[in-house]
Amino acid sequence: MGEFELIARYFQRPVQRAALGVGDDCALLQPTPGMQLAVSSDMLVEGRHFLSTVDPRRLGHKALAVNLSDLAACGARPLAFTLALALPAADPAWLAPFSEGLLALADAHGCELVGGDTTRGPLNICITVFGEVPRGQALLRSGAKAGDDIYVSGALGDARLALEVFRGTLALPEAQFAQARMRMEQPTPRVALGQALRGVATAAVDVSDGLLGDLSHVLAASNVGARIDAEAARTLLGCPAGTLSPEQVLQCVLAGGDDYELVFTAPPSARSHVKSASIQAETLVTRIGGIEAQTGVRVVDAEGRLLDARYASFDHFR
């Protein structure tokens, strides 16, 4: 099977909203009047971002999900995406489920595949996603203010639990491991929540490398600090804690990564609006702390005492 037959068989589909899709040198997008384009790219590399044993259907889902999560953090509605795919071989047994998982999530969010590239090489998936957001309403990292609440969507830490099982440093019951593995391999991008938070949240970012690491980008852009309540943070673990120590739970939640939830800030006066956005998006949100004027992050216990443990998030070059 050649390159162009591969594209035609697994990835070429008629577009509904784009002006021009797969088949020419460029795709053509027409944003809605009054909207701004939101654009993001993510790359997944075998052995770095996923294991060779991952179900290709789940991998197709995740490849797009991590990009849609960026749109969610910006409050944008998905429009279209491109796919650059390096493959060791043109294997129908892998390509069919991969494309099915990818396109099923794309269809669920009305996000059209409009172009890309394929080549032979080590397995590498790079997606660029395009969305639209009303002019001036994008959620940014730079708007957090002292006194704001800090919220997190969904659950955190499950993907890290699954990773530690794969590494052999942790054992989990079969059902718990299956739940954690699903969260690692098939995350849910919070697209509806991101759009519902427009005009409510003061800042937002998605959690890809770990809660504290990603929150630090908001703090740096906003020139503020944060207080995180350890007890509230521990409730974010989706899987039953079982035999995990409180400190292990915090490590997974605060520094685990690969969660693709949203962490965002909003003033206390907006708590009812945050609740409404949560209900509208059918997504749980949890208040876990607050923004402070003093820079840096303080993780405190129920009595307000500072915890001195270090929670280092993922970094590709460390």
Backbone as a ProteinNet text record, in pm:
[ID]
protein_1_A
[PRIMARY]
MGEFELIARYFQRPVQRAALGVGDDCALLQPTPGMQLAVSSDMLVEGRHFLSTVDPRRLGHKALAVNLSDLAACGARPLAFTLALALPAADPAWLAPFSEGLLALADAHGCELVGGDTTRGPLNICITVFGEVPRGQALLRSGAKAGDDIYVSGALGDARLALEVFRGTLALPEAQFAQARMRMEQPTPRVALGQALRGVATAAVDVSDGLLGDLSHVLAASNVGARIDAEAARTLLGCPAGTLSPEQVLQCVLAGGDDYELVFTAPPSARSHVKSASIQAETLVTRIGGIEAQTGVRVVDAEGRLLDARYASFDHFR
[TERTIARY]
85.3	0	88.7	67.2	145	91.1	165.7	130.2	-7.6	-37.2	-162.1	-281.5	-257.7	-364.3	-394.1	-289.2	-305.7	-391.9	-361.1	-437.4	-582.9	-601.8	-737.4	-820.2	-756.7	-830.8	-867.9	-776.1	-796.7	-825.3	-788.6	-794.8	-867.1	-896.2	-961.5	-1112.4	-1174.8	-1319.7	-1368.9	-1491.4	-1545.2	-1563.1	-1531.3	-1546.3	-1684.3	-1732.9	-1865.1	-1855.6	-1754.9	-1745.6	-1624.9	-1513.3	-1395.4	-1424	-1358.3	-1376.7	-1311.1	-1203.3	-1132.3	-1055	-1064.7	-999.2	-885.6	-873.4	-763.1	-766.9	-649.7	-640.8	-565.8	-550	-473.5	-351.4	-270.3	-149.1	-179.5	-291.9	-333.6	-482.6	-521.9	-663.8	-704.8	-833	-884.9	-989.6	-969.5	-1064.4	-1127.1	-1253.1	-1324	-1382.1	-1311.5	-1365.5	-1496.8	-1581.2	-1706.9	-1676.6	-1747.7	-1723.8	-1727.6	-1631.9	-1625.2	-1547.5	-1494.9	-1419.3	-1269.9	-1190.4	-1045.9	-1009.6	-905.9	-858.1	-771.4	-791.3	-705.5	-634.5	-501.9	-422	-325.2	-314.5	-221.8	-169.5	-45.1	16.2	68.9	56	113.4	169.6	279.1	345.1	347.9	317.5	327.4	430.5	531	642.2	640.7	646.1	646.6	767.5	742.7	848.6	868.3	813.3	822.7	686.2	584.5	449.4	354.5	388.2	302	385.4	333.4	401.6	368.2	457	434.5	315.7	275.4	166	28.3	22	-107.1	-200.5	-327.9	-430.6	-431	-413.3	-408.3	-536.4	-650.8	-775.8	-767.9	-718.6	-701.3	-596.1	-492.1	-387.1	-441.4	-525.5	-586.7	-670.2	-747.1	-827	-737.5	-633.3	-548.3	-474.6	-431.6	-355.8	-434.1	-564.1	-646.7	-689.6	-714.8	-763.6	-667.7	-536.8	-441.6	-443.5	-475.5	-488.4	-619.7	-727.6	-856.5	-851.7	-770.3	-755.2	-695.4	-604.4	-548.8	-656.3	-741.1	-851.7	-944.2	-969.7	-1056	-999	-867.7	-803.4	-812.7	-834.6	-848.2	-994.9	-1086.9	-1228.7	-1276.3	-1203.1	-1232.7	-1318.1	-1393.3	-1472.8	-1390.1	-1376.9	-1296.2	-1354	-1264.3	-1303.8	-1244.8	-1111.1	-1044.3	-906.4	-844.4	-707.8	-633.6	-501	-413.9	-337.1	-297.5	-228.7	-99.7	13.5	141.8	179.8	199.3	212.7	333.6	429.6	542.7	513.8	527.6	492.9	608.5	637.7	739.3	696.9	563.7	510.5	364.3	312.7	171.7	91.5	60.5	-2.1	-152.2	-236.4	-381.6	-434.1	-374.3	-420.4	-399.9	-305	-282.6	-358	-353.3	-412.3	-564.2	-631.5	-778.2	-827.6	-783.1	-831.6	-779.1	-657	-604.1	-692.7	-723.4	-806.3	-946.7	-999.1	-1132.9	-1137.8	-1038.6	-1034.9	-1017.4	-930.8	-905.3	-1030.9	-1093.8	-1206.4	-1334.7	-1347.5	-1464.5	-1464	-1347.7	-1339.5	-1356.6	-1299.7	-1316.3	-1464.1	-1536.6	-1679.4	-1756.1	-1717.9	-1788.1	-1776.3	-1669.8	-1648	-1660.9	-1709.7	-1726.9	-1597.2	-1488.9	-1354.6	-1308.3	-1291.9	-1266.1	-1117.2	-1080.7	-944.9	-931.9	-843.5	-837.8	-703.2	-606.6	-478.3	-372.6	-247.5	-136.5	-31.4	37.2	146.2	170.3	221.3	263.7	402.1	479.1	612.6	651.3	755.5	807.5	909.9	900.4	994.3	944.9	1018.3	970.8	835.4	747.6	610.7	608	547.8	542.9	414.7	337.6	207.9	208.4	187.9	183.6	54.4	-23.3	-150.9	-149.2	-199.3	-225.3	-376	-430.1	-574.3	-610.4	-724.9	-773.2	-910.6	-928.8	-1058	-1092	-1208.5	-1246.5	-1306.4	-1282.8	-1330.5	-1372.2	-1479.5	-1520.2	-1406.9	-1392.8	-1283.8	-1280	-1163.9	-1143.7	-1192.6	-1246.7	-1301.5	-1217.9	-1103.2	-1020.6	-972.7	-971.9	-914.2	-762.2	-694.2	-548.5	-486.2	-354.4	-283.5	-253.8	-276.1	-223.9	-325.3	-444.2	-547.1	-573.2	-499.5	-525.9	-490.9	-572.8	-553.4	-556.8	-482.7	-482	-625.2	-659.7	-794.8	-879.7	-838.8	-913	-909.2	-1015	-1015.7	-941.5	-888.6	-827.4	-913.3	-950.7	-1035.2	-963.7	-1003.6	-957.3	-1078.9	-1081.8	-1190.2	-1158.3	-1264	-1247.9	-1157.9	-1074.7	-986.1	-841.8	-748.9	-605.7	-535.4	-424.1	-336	-351	-461.5	-482.2	-380	-350	-252.7	-116.5	-79.8	49	46.7	-67.7	-78.4	-53.3	-116.9	-98	47.4	110.2	250.5	339.1	314.2	396.7	376.8	256	235.1	318.3	316.5	397.6	546.2	588.2	728.7	766.6	666.6	693.4	717	687	708.8	583.4	471.6	344.7	258.9	183.3	88.6	-52.1	-146.7	-285.9	-374.7	-490.4	-588.2	-626.7	-667.4	-691.4	-792.4	-903.5	-1006.8	-956.6	-879.3	-825.7	-723.9	-640.8	-541.7	-610.3	-716.6	-788	-845.7	-898.1	-952.4	-842.3	-729.5	-618.4	-561.2	-549.7	-494.5	-584.4	-715.3	-808.4	-788.7	-769.1	-747.7	-617.2	-514.8	-387.7	-395.9	-463.9	-463	-579.3	-686.3	-802.4	-861	-786.4	-833.8	-952.4	-1025	-1143.3	-1112.5	-1103.7	-1078.4	-1201.4	-1181.6	-1293.6	-1336.9	-1372.1	-1404.2	-1528	-1633.1	-1756.7	-1734.5	-1657	-1629.8	-1552	-1451.8	-1373.6	-1460.9	-1553.7	-1642.8	-1738.7	-1783.9	-1876.6	-1808.2	-1675.6	-1601.3	-1563.5	-1593.7	-1566.1	-1644.5	-1575.9	-1639.1	-1653.9	-1612	-1619.3	-1479.3	-1399	-1261.9	-1173.2	-1078.7	-982.5	-856.5	-827.6	-711.7	-735.5	-668.9	-685.4	-565.8	-542	-439.9	-479.7	-439.6	-470.6	-356.9	-389.7	-292.2	-236.2	-117.1	-51.8	74.6	150.3	277.9	269.9	156	141.1	75.9	-11.8	-90.2	-3	94.7	173.8	261.1	313.3	395.3	315.4	195.7	113.8	54.9	15.6	-32.5	76.4	201.9	312	318.4	270.9	268.3	168.3	54.6	-44.3	13.2	78.6	133.1	239.9	325.5	431.3	371.9	274.2	213.7	133.7	78.6	-4.9	71.1	196.8	281.4	215.2	168.6	106.2	157.1	111.7	143.7	16.7	31.8	-84.3	-68.5	-182.1	-191.2	-276.7	-224.3	-297.3	-329.5	-456.6	-499.9	-480.8	-389	-352.6	-472.6	-558.3	-673.1	-767.5	-792.5	-878.7	-813.3	-681.1	-610.5	-618	-608.7	-611.9	-744.6	-852.2	-982.6	-990.2	-892.5	-895.3	-857.9	-792.1	-753.9	-879.4	-887.9	-1008.5	-1020.1	-908.6	-908.9	-911.8	-965.6	-958	-812.9	-784.7	-646.7	-588.2	-672.4	-625.2	-513.8	-402	-288.8	-193.3	-226.5	-138.7	-134.5	-17	-4.3	-56.7	-94.6	-137.3	-34	94.6	198.9	205.6	187.8	185.7	68.4	-45.9	-161.6	-129.6	-68.7	-34	65.5	163.1	260.1	190.3	96.3	24.1	-61.1	-131.2	-224.2	-151.1	-49.3	16.4	123.4	182.5	296.2	283.6	165.8	153.7	158.4	80.7	78.2	-7.3	-24.6	-100.3	-248.4	-298.9	-438.5	-533	-488.4	-566.5	-700	-691.6	-799.9	-767	-857.6	-834.1	-810.1	-711	-696.6	-722.9	-811.6	-849.7	-876.6	-879.2	-902.8	-1026.9	-1090.2	-1209.4	-1228	-1283.6	-1304.4	-1411.4	-1406.3	-1510.4	-1651.1	-1665.6	-1797.8	-1856	-1771.4	-1817.4	-1844.3	-1846.7	-1862.8	-1992	-2099.6	-2225.8	-2217.1	-2142.3	-2124.7	-2036.8	-1935	-1851.3	-1936.2	-2020.6	-2108.5	-2200.6	-2254.3	-2341.5	-2266.4	-2141.2	-2059.5	-2032.6	-2006.8	-1983.6	-2105.8	-2223.1	-2347.1	-2373.8	-2354.2	-2377.3	-2288.5	-2161.9	-2065.4	-2067.5	-2149.2	-2157.2	-2018.6	-1942.9	-1806.5	-1786.8	-1744.6	-1716.8	-1600.7	-1611.9	-1498.1	-1480.8	-1356.3	-1323.4	-1237.9	-1275	-1194.5	-1084.8	-959.6	-847	-753.4	-784	-695.2	-726.3	-627.8	-649.3	-522.6	-541.5	-430.6	-388	-256.7	-200.9	-110.7	-91.4	-6.5	140	183.1	323	349.4	453.3	481.5	525.3	518.6	552.8	427.4	446.5	335.5	355.5	250.4	252.5	147	189.5	96.6	81.5	-41.5	-63.1	-159.3	-146.7	-237.6	-363.4	-448.3	-576.7	-562	-447.5	-421.4	-345.8	-322.9	-251.4	-101.2	-49.3	95.7	154.7	267.6	333.4	390.6	361.7	422.6	552.5	658.9	789.9	829.8	741.1	774.3	784	864.9	879.1	794.7	728	641.1	686.2	777.2	836.9	754.1	706.5	628.6	719.9	658.8	732.8	798.6	920.2	992.2	1064	1043	1099.9	1253.3	1316	1460.9	1530.4	1463.7	1527	1516.4
-119.6	0	124.4	214.5	336.2	447.2	557.6	669.9	725.8	747.5	814.6	720.6	592.1	494.8	487.3	493.4	492.3	610.3	728.2	848.2	835.2	792.9	782.4	679.3	567.8	459.7	492.8	556.4	570.7	713.4	814.8	949.9	1052.5	1020.8	1119.7	1110.8	1224	1229.6	1362.4	1368.9	1498.1	1591.5	1719.6	1817.7	1880.4	1924.4	1986.1	2136.4	2179.1	2320.6	2390.2	2317.1	2378.3	2410.9	2514.6	2551.2	2450.1	2386.5	2286.2	2196.1	2064.4	1969.9	1895.2	1764.6	1681.6	1672.9	1684.4	1663.7	1770.7	1888.6	1996.1	2028.7	2122.7	2156.5	2223	2291.4	2354.8	2330.4	2320.6	2325	2471.6	2496.8	2632.4	2634.4	2722.9	2739	2876.8	2885.5	3012.8	3034.5	3109.5	3133.9	3210.8	3188.7	3262.8	3410.4	3502.7	3645.2	3677.3	3758.7	3796.3	3699.7	3593.2	3492.8	3505.8	3461.4	3448.7	3301.4	3269.8	3132.3	3099.6	2982.3	2928	2807.5	2803.2	2700.6	2638.5	2505.8	2438.5	2311.8	2274.9	2151.9	2068.6	1937	1843.2	1724.2	1670.6	1555.8	1441.4	1320.6	1200.6	1108	1070.4	988.5	855.1	745.8	613.5	599.6	547.5	530.9	651.1	765	887	925.7	919.6	957.8	839.1	728.1	610.5	484.8	373.2	244.9	176.8	90.6	20.6	-75.3	-110.7	-205.7	-139.4	-6.8	61.8	20.4	8.2	-19.5	95	68.8	178.6	261.2	200.9	278.2	383.6	345	440.9	544.9	502.7	597.3	701.7	659.5	755.7	856.9	809.4	898.5	997.2	945.7	1032.8	1135.4	1095.5	1187.7	1315.3	1302.7	1421.1	1483.4	1400.3	1451	1551.7	1526.7	1618.1	1755.5	1756.5	1884.4	1953.9	1878.4	1936.7	1993.5	1933.7	1984.9	2124.8	2151.5	2286.7	2386	2345.4	2433	2458.4	2354.3	2369.6	2472.8	2469.2	2563.1	2706.2	2722.9	2855.7	2898.2	2804.6	2833.9	2830.4	2758.5	2759.7	2640.9	2660.3	2553.8	2490	2357.1	2291.3	2311.2	2327.8	2340.2	2228.4	2216	2125.2	2089.7	1987.6	1951.8	1890.6	1894.5	1825.4	1717.6	1614.2	1498.3	1471.9	1477.7	1435.3	1305.7	1200.1	1065.7	995.5	959.2	875.7	732.9	638.1	498.1	406.1	305.5	207	128	105	31.2	67.8	49.9	75.8	-49.7	-66.4	-189.1	-166.8	-227.6	-209.2	-249.6	-351.3	-397.3	-290.6	-200.8	-89.1	35.5	63.8	186.4	190.8	79.6	80.2	121.6	56.1	99.9	236.8	271.2	404	512	498.1	599.3	600.7	484.7	479.1	556.2	534.4	606.1	755.3	792.8	933.1	1002.2	941.8	1007.3	1001.2	901.9	897.9	1017.8	1049.8	1166.9	1294.5	1297.3	1415.1	1439.4	1334.6	1349.2	1395.5	1346.4	1383.4	1532.8	1595.4	1737.8	1823.1	1764.3	1841.1	1898.3	1821.1	1868	1788.9	1854.9	1787	1769.3	1652.4	1629.1	1691	1791.9	1867.4	1857.8	1783	1772.8	1712.2	1711.3	1657.3	1594.9	1493.1	1428.7	1291.2	1199.9	1068.3	1038.3	962.3	922.7	794.9	727.3	609.7	654.7	597.7	630	576.1	600.7	559.8	622.6	548.4	594	727.8	825.8	963.4	1026.3	1086.8	1144.7	1292.1	1378.3	1521.9	1579.3	1641.2	1699.6	1849	1924.5	2067.2	2086.3	2149.7	2166.7	2314.2	2339.9	2476	2489.4	2597.6	2625.3	2771.9	2809.7	2950.5	2993.4	3119.4	3175.9	3320.4	3367.5	3506.5	3604	3702.4	3798.7	3858	3848.8	3905.7	3819.7	3699.1	3615.5	3490.9	3475.8	3358.1	3354.9	3234.5	3216.9	3215.5	3295.7	3307.7	3265.3	3257.8	3224.6	3348	3464.5	3587.1	3666.7	3611.1	3692.3	3664	3569.6	3535.7	3653.4	3673.6	3785.9	3736	3805.4	3770.5	3769.2	3665.5	3649.4	3553.5	3523.1	3427.6	3288.1	3211.4	3069.1	2992.5	2875.1	2783.7	2658.5	2619.7	2502.2	2402.8	2276.3	2171.8	2092.5	2059.1	1975.4	1828.1	1746.3	1601.8	1546.4	1450.6	1380.4	1390.2	1386.7	1390	1271.5	1231.3	1133.3	991	958.3	819.8	775.5	864	828.7	798.1	873.7	848	712.5	676.1	543.9	434.3	445.5	345.1	339.2	455.2	458	386.5	407.2	342.2	191.8	145.3	0.9	-52.6	16.9	-25.1	-24.6	70.9	79.1	-27.7	-90.6	-192.1	-139.1	-11.7	47.2	43.4	-1.8	-1.5	-116.2	-177.5	-283	-236.5	-259.7	-222.5	-342.3	-351.2	-453.2	-435.5	-544.7	-542.6	-436.3	-425.3	-328.4	-185.3	-161	-26.6	9.4	-88.7	-63.4	-36.3	-110.8	-89	52	100.7	236.1	339.6	318.8	413	411.3	292.9	281.7	349.4	336.1	403.3	554.3	608.2	751.7	794.7	708.9	742.4	734.4	634	607.3	670.5	709.3	764.4	879.7	990.2	1103.2	1174.2	1248.6	1322.7	1471.6	1529.6	1674.3	1751.7	1854.3	1926.7	2045	2015.2	2118.8	2198.2	2129	2198.1	2287.7	2240.7	2321.9	2447	2433.5	2550.1	2659	2619.8	2719.3	2778.7	2696	2744.9	2842.4	2837	2923	3058.2	3078.8	3209.9	3317.5	3422.7	3530	3500.9	3381.6	3341.6	3324	3239.8	3215.9	3335.1	3364.1	3471.4	3420.2	3290.8	3229.1	3079	3011.5	2866.5	2806.2	2677.3	2600	2453.8	2370.1	2228.8	2158.7	2048.8	1976.5	1861.9	1881.6	1777.9	1725.7	1813.8	1775.4	1762.7	1793.2	1789.3	1917.9	1907.1	2021.5	2139.9	2118.2	2232.2	2288.7	2202	2250.8	2334.8	2289.3	2365.7	2490.2	2479.8	2598	2704.6	2662.5	2759.4	2848.7	2799	2882.9	2997	2967.1	3071.3	3171.7	3121.9	3210.7	3302.9	3247.4	3329	3434.4	3394.1	3488.4	3596.8	3563.2	3657.7	3729.5	3688.5	3748.5	3739.4	3619.6	3594.1	3461.7	3425.4	3297.9	3221.3	3105.6	3021.6	2947.1	2921.2	2833.3	2713.5	2592.5	2470.6	2397.9	2364.6	2290.4	2141.4	2080	1940.7	1847	1870.7	1781.6	1787.6	1906.9	1919.8	1854.3	1871.2	1812.8	1660.6	1600	1453.7	1397.1	1472.5	1422.8	1413.1	1468.8	1467.9	1333.1	1244.7	1114.5	1037.2	993.6	927	783.7	709.2	570.7	564.3	457.6	440.8	441.1	515.1	529.6	398.3	308.8	178.5	189.6	127.4	125.5	243	336.6	450.7	538	589.2	682.6	819.1	905.7	1041.1	1113.6	1090.7	1157.4	1103	973	915.7	971.6	986.9	1044.2	1186.3	1265.4	1402.9	1405.5	1316.1	1312.1	1283.9	1189.9	1158.3	1274.9	1338.6	1445.9	1572.7	1611	1740.1	1734.7	1618.7	1611.2	1498.3	1434.6	1314.4	1338.2	1431	1460	1363.1	1393.3	1312.7	1305.9	1407.9	1407.3	1474.8	1583.9	1661.4	1708.8	1753.2	1826.2	1975.2	2060	2203.6	2249.1	2336.4	2411	2556.5	2620.4	2757.1	2837.7	2968.6	3059.7	3143.2	3184.7	3270.4	3340.2	3459.3	3530.1	3461.4	3477	3418.2	3461.4	3581.6	3629.9	3549.5	3470.2	3392	3246	3211.7	3070.5	3010.8	3085.4	3032.7	3013.9	3102	3089.1	2968.7	2943.8	2825.1	2699.5	2699	2584.1	2564	2672.9	2663.5	2609.3	2654	2604.3	2455.3	2413.1	2271.5	2188.2	2236.8	2164.4	2162.4	2276	2286.3	2189.4	2179	2093.3	1948.9	1922.8	1789.2	1741.2	1831.3	1802.8	1852.9	1764.1	1801.2	1899.4	2002.6	2089.9	2097.8	2109.2	2111.3	2232.6	2307.8	2422.3	2371	2399.2	2339.9	2442.3	2570.7	2670.8	2808.7	2896.9	3034.3	3099.6	3207.7	3286.9	3389.3	3406.2	3500.5	3600.1	3714.4	3817.3	3775.9	3707.2	3664.6	3551.2	3562.1	3460.9	3329.9	3223.4	3090.8	3011.8	2883.2	2793.8	2738.7	2748	2689.3	2578.4	2458	2347.8	2334.5	2347.6	2352.7	2243.1	2201.2	2100.7	2168.2	2089.7	2141.2	2252.1	2255	2358.9	2477.3	2475.3	2584.6	2574.9	2459.9	2442.3	2403.8	2462.2	2439.6	2298.6	2227.5	2097.3	2119.3	2054	2082.3	1983.3	1890.3	1795.1	1867.2	1812.5	1870.7	1790.8	1862.8	1798.9	1843.4	1765.9	1803.4	1748.6	1835.5	1792.7	1747	1688	1631	1739.8	1713.5	1801.8	1713	1736.7	1650.1	1650.3	1754	1765.1	1764.2	1706.9	1689.6	1546.7
0	0	0	-94.9	-105	-17.2	-12.4	74.6	42.9	-84.7	-119.9	-108.1	-130.1	-105.6	43.8	125.9	271.6	316.3	264.9	302.4	257.4	133	79.9	156.1	193.9	259.1	403	476.5	620.3	668.2	589.3	644	555.6	430.2	344.4	359.8	396.8	413.3	358.6	310.7	265.6	384.3	365.4	473.4	466.9	581.8	591.4	614.7	693	729.1	668.2	651.6	591.1	444.5	394.3	253.6	160.2	207.2	128	222.4	200.7	289.4	222.7	252.9	204.2	52	-12.1	-155.5	-230.3	-172.2	-235.6	-149.6	-194.5	-120.1	13.3	23.5	148.6	169.4	294.2	329.1	339.9	328.3	342.1	452.8	551.1	660.3	653	687.9	688.5	827.6	914.8	1049.2	1042.2	1139.5	1150	1173.3	1111.4	1135.9	1285.9	1330.6	1471.2	1557.8	1495.5	1568.7	1541.4	1637.2	1618.6	1610.4	1531.6	1523	1644.2	1701.1	1806.6	1746.7	1754.4	1687.2	1786.7	1786.8	1877	1811.7	1843	1792.1	1907.5	1893.9	1990.5	1915.4	1968	1908.2	2008.9	1963.1	2045.5	1982.7	2061.3	2013.4	2087.4	2011.7	2074.6	2168.1	2286.7	2384.8	2473.6	2431.3	2510.5	2566.4	2480.5	2521.4	2532.1	2471.4	2478.4	2459	2511.1	2500.9	2368.5	2323.1	2196.2	2205.2	2327.9	2347.4	2351.9	2339.5	2350.8	2237.1	2268.2	2168.2	2067.1	1938	1839.8	1836.3	1868.8	1872.7	1982.9	2098.9	2208.5	2173.6	2103.7	2066	1968.9	1874.4	1783.3	1859	1956.4	2041.5	2114.5	2179.5	2261.5	2176.5	2057.7	1972	1945.8	1925.3	1903.1	2035.5	2136.9	2265.8	2327.2	2317.3	2381.4	2313.4	2184	2113.1	2145.5	2150.1	2187	2327.8	2414.4	2550.2	2549.8	2457.2	2444.7	2401.1	2307.6	2267.9	2386	2465.5	2582.5	2677.9	2699.5	2792	2742.4	2613.2	2553.7	2541.7	2569.9	2554.7	2411.5	2325.3	2182	2139.6	2034.1	1972.9	1861	1858.7	1755.1	1615.4	1518.6	1378.1	1292	1294.9	1202.2	1256.5	1195.4	1235.8	1118.8	1128.2	1033.8	1108.1	1035	1093.6	1016.8	1087	1030.9	1099.4	1020.2	1075.6	1015.6	1103	1061	1105.4	1012.8	1038.8	1001.9	1083.3	1044.2	920.9	908.4	793.4	775.5	655.5	627.3	660.1	787.5	837.7	856.9	773.7	787.7	925.7	987	1118.3	1225.2	1204.8	1298.2	1250.6	1122.6	1069.8	1086.6	1068.1	1075.8	1214.4	1323.1	1454.6	1494.8	1454.2	1486.7	1425.9	1297.6	1231.5	1289.1	1328	1387.4	1519.2	1605.7	1732.9	1713.3	1620.8	1590.3	1538.6	1439.1	1372	1454.3	1541.7	1629.2	1723.7	1780.7	1868.6	1787.2	1666.9	1580.5	1551.6	1518.7	1489.6	1612.4	1729.9	1852.7	1880.6	1829.8	1855	1729.1	1619.6	1497	1444.2	1456.7	1418.6	1296.2	1183.4	1056.8	1028.6	977.9	929.9	791.1	776.4	651.3	579.9	634.1	565.8	655	607.1	684.2	595.5	649.1	575.7	635.5	554	602.4	548.1	627.4	585.2	658.6	610.5	679.8	783.9	902.8	1009.1	1142.1	1250	1383.1	1411.6	1479.2	1500.6	1573.2	1507	1556.8	1502.2	1592	1554.5	1591.6	1495.2	1522.2	1465.4	1552	1511.5	1537.8	1442.5	1461.7	1454.5	1557.2	1566.7	1555.1	1494.3	1474.8	1539.5	1613.5	1673.8	1657.3	1703.5	1697.3	1831.3	1864.2	1989.5	1961.5	2022.3	1998.4	2028.4	1943.6	1956.4	2097.9	2161.4	2293.6	2408.3	2379.9	2486.8	2516.5	2452.4	2476.9	2621.9	2680.6	2812.9	2798.6	2877.1	2870	3002.4	3004.2	3127.6	3212.3	3158.8	3219.2	3300.2	3327.6	3392	3538.3	3600.3	3740.6	3831.4	3934.5	4027.6	4170.9	4257.8	4399.9	4451.8	4525.6	4576.2	4495.4	4371.2	4289.4	4351.5	4327.8	4360	4250.8	4289.3	4193.1	4185.5	4063.2	4040.5	3948.4	3961	3870	3823.9	3696.3	3644.4	3664.5	3673.2	3672.5	3780.8	3742.6	3835.6	3787.5	3881.4	3850.5	3915.5	3857	3919.7	3871.6	3804.9	3762.1	3657.9	3563.1	3459.6	3521.3	3624.2	3691	3760.8	3820.4	3881.8	3778.7	3662.4	3557.8	3513.4	3499.9	3458.5	3559.3	3688.1	3790.7	3790.2	3755.3	3741.4	3625.5	3512.7	3398.1	3432.6	3515.9	3555.7	3657.1	3717.8	3818.1	3957.6	3980.4	4112.7	4199	4141.8	4213.2	4161.9	4252	4214.2	4249	4157.6	4179.1	4149.1	4216	4177.1	4030.1	3966.8	3822.1	3780.7	3853.2	3815.9	3830.8	3936.2	3959.1	3851.5	3815.7	3711.3	3577.5	3546.3	3420.3	3414.9	3527.6	3533.5	3513.1	3580.8	3568.5	3427.3	3369.3	3234.4	3132.1	3149.8	3060.2	3064.8	3184.2	3199.4	3132	3136	3074.1	2921.7	2870.4	2727.7	2651.4	2722.4	2653.7	2735.1	2746.3	2827.4	2762.3	2845.5	2799.3	2792.8	2673.6	2664.1	2709.8	2792.8	2854.5	2768.7	2644.4	2546.2	2587.8	2629.9	2667.6	2789	2885.6	3004.1	2967.3	2882.3	2841.9	2782	2695.4	2634.3	2737.4	2832.5	2934.7	3030.3	3039.4	3131.3	3070.8	2941.7	2882.3	2956.6	2997.4	3072.2	3220.1	3263.6	3404.4	3462.1	3398.7	3444.8	3410.8	3499.2	3473.3	3405	3420.6	3355.7	3351.2	3257.8	3246.3	3174.7	3202.1	3132.3	3143.9	3048	3063.4	3134.9	3202.2	3284.2	3201.7	3146.9	3067.9	3135.9	3200	3261.3	3412.4	3472.4	3616.9	3664.8	3765.4	3810.2	3848.3	3935.7	3982	3870.9	3786.5	3676.8	3579	3544.1	3450.2	3515.4	3642.5	3713.8	3721.4	3729.6	3738.5	3615.3	3499.6	3379	3396	3458.3	3487.6	3586	3690.3	3792.9	3734.5	3648.6	3588	3494.4	3413.2	3318.8	3390.8	3508	3582.9	3693.1	3715.9	3820.5	3958.3	3992.2	4121.4	4175.9	4294.8	4356	4386.4	4452.9	4480.6	4611.8	4674.5	4790.5	4750.2	4767.7	4735.2	4864.9	4884.8	5003.3	4976.5	5053.5	5029.4	5041.9	5140.1	5159.6	5040.7	4989.5	4871.6	4750.5	4736.3	4622	4624.2	4743.5	4751.1	4700.7	4711.9	4666.3	4514.5	4444.3	4298.2	4238.3	4315.6	4262.2	4224.4	4098.9	4053.3	4101.6	4099.2	4144	4296.8	4353.8	4498.7	4544.3	4652.5	4698.2	4747.6	4801.4	4846.1	4947.9	4916.4	5010.2	4989	4901.7	4880	5004.5	5036.4	5147.4	5104.6	5200.1	5162.9	5078.6	5106.3	5028.6	4886	4868.8	4733.9	4652.9	4717.7	4649.4	4602.5	4690.4	4652.8	4537.6	4540	4430.7	4297.9	4297.2	4173.4	4126.7	4222.1	4187.3	4146.3	4221.7	4199.2	4091.9	4069.1	3976.3	3875.1	3867.5	3785.4	3635.9	3585.7	3442.4	3362.6	3233.3	3137.6	3173.5	3243.1	3287.8	3187.8	3126.1	3028.9	3087.5	3213	3275.9	3266.2	3313.1	3315.5	3458.6	3477.4	3602.2	3565.6	3642.5	3608.3	3734.6	3717.3	3828.8	3802.2	3910.3	3900.9	4034.3	4035.9	4162.6	4246.7	4380.6	4466.8	4427.5	4375	4334.5	4218.9	4151.8	4036.1	4070.6	4198.8	4235.2	4180.6	4182.3	4128.6	3977.6	3909.1	3764.1	3730.6	3814.6	3794.9	3811.3	3911.8	3933.3	3812.9	3759.8	3642.4	3521.4	3503.6	3392.2	3408.2	3532.1	3560.4	3525.6	3563.8	3533.9	3383.9	3319.4	3174.6	3097.4	3141.8	3072.6	3123.4	3223.8	3284.7	3327.1	3390.4	3433.3	3575.8	3663.8	3802.2	3808.3	3890.2	3918.8	4069.7	4113.9	4256.2	4286.5	4389.2	4432.7	4524.5	4489.1	4562.6	4625.6	4615.4	4674.6	4623.9	4635.9	4595.4	4544.1	4468.7	4416.3	4521.5	4537	4633.7	4563.2	4624.5	4564.9	4565.3	4671.3	4681.4	4583.1	4502.7	4401.9	4465.6	4388.5	4438.2	4470.6	4502.3	4535.9	4676.2	4757.4	4890.8	4896.6	4932.4	4955.6	5106.6	5157	5301.2	5345.3	5472.6	5528.1	5581.8	5647.3	5694	5797	5867.5	5967.2	5909.3	5779.3	5715.3	5724.3	5768.7	5780.1	5645.1	5613.8	5485.5	5478.4	5369.2	5344.7	5268.4	5313.3	5254.2	5145.7	5108.2	5001.7	4867.6	4777.4	4644	4545.4	4455.8	4357.8	4219	4161.5	4033.6	3918	3830.6	3715.2	3602.3	3500.7	3389.3	3305.1	3260.5	3168.8	3068	2937.6	2834	2834.5	2886.8	2876.2	3011.5	3112.7	3244.5	3288.4
[MASK]
++++++++++++++++++++++++++++++++++++++++++++++++++++++++++++++++++++++++++++++++++++++++++++++++++++++++++++++++++++++++++++++++++++++++++++++++++++++++++++++++++++++++++++++++++++++++++++++++++++++++++++++++++++++++++++++++++++++++++++++++++++++++++++++++++++++++++++++++++++++++++++++++++++++++++++++++++++++++++++++

